[in-house]
């Protein structure tokens, strides 16, 4: 699969995951809200590590810079 998640997008995804983990660890969030946010944070963290977002693929979104083909 081609990378479709740019660096700035990756940073925001990782920050969201870290913030949710901190909120959960400090017991600021709990219950269903914590579960929903944890799942969302896990998905965002995974997509940031892989550099590919399936939803972006379906919607045709690319937040990474397009690479130019090598010219000989």
Secondary structure, DSSP 8 states (H G I E B T S, - for coil): ------HHHHHHHHHHHHHHHHHHHTTSS-HHHHHHHHHHHHHHHHHHHHT--HHHHHHT---S--------
